[in-house]
Amino acid sequence: MKIGFIGLGIMGKPMAKNLLKAGHEIVCFDLNKASVEEVVAAGAAAGTSAADVAAQVPLVITMLPNSPHVKTVVMGEKGVLEGAKAGLKLVDMSSIAPLASQEIEKACAEKGVKMLDAPVSGGEPKAIDGTLAIMVGGDKELFEELKDILLVMGASAVHCGPIGAGNTTKLANQIIVALNIAAVSEAFTLVKKAGVDPHLVFDAIKGGLAGSTVMNAKAPMMMDSSFKPGFKIDLHIKDLANAMDTGHGVGSPLPLTASVREMMETLHADGFGGEDHSALARYYEKVSGTKIGD
């Protein structure tokens, strides 16, 4: 299939490459010219704008940082809707506010464009190996039509409900991940201050009830003091801000989410916003004077 792909960041670039490897024809666009050149070198064609990409393909996938970016790329000048023909399909795989997804879908419908919101979880490693978890909102028939394409990029793709449900599901995911990382940071700081080897504690508990995908991925990074971003602190702040806005809107209290967001805001202020979210360990290092890593 000929697919437009807009947004070639830390996640979008490997996702576009996986579509190319599966035999799809890709027309890509990003403001970062180096990223475009890299994907073109892998076999894609380059569009000159989001509108130009949309004019060439029956399906556009967007993978952008936050709600304002998606609104601009889809609804703004030289955006997807400017170049779209009736019948175009849009899959927004960005992690944005559910209400923003609904607003964008309404604008798409007025132009005869069908849309799904389909945010992902798994970070850069799973984007690279094509094993992302994909959470989808929108028309069920459209989901079934495009599911095989989604599964090129993910190990699972689950229809969660109407438009916006994908991003609501992603917010739940991001709350659980953030709180889990904070718990791992807190527990392993305790271990280190008590004079017990964190590596031995990790080996002892990872097979029990405390074991998790998050701990398996993030505890080794904390013990190595290696925070190369698979998912940046600043992006997680954005997700938790969207979660809190959504929670306030529906009357759902999020006290733990608020606490961890403030920890991340402290790290951002200290200049660590570009590091992996496992760098929450740095917050505990700051307040305890103890470093988990060797």
Secondary structure by P-SEA (a helix, b strand, c coil): cbbbbccccccaaaaaaaaaaabbbbbcccccaaaaaaaaaabbbbbccaaaaaacccbbbbbcccaaaaaaaccccccccccccccbbbbbcccccaaaaaaaaaaaaaacbbbbbbbbcccaaaaaacbbbbbbbccaaaaaaaaaaaaaaccccccccccaaaaaaaaaaaaaaaaaaaaaaaaaaaaaaacccaaaaaaaccccccccccccccaaaaaaccccccccaaaaaaaaaaaaaaaaaaccccaaaaaaaaaaaaaaaacccccccccaaaaaaaaccccccc
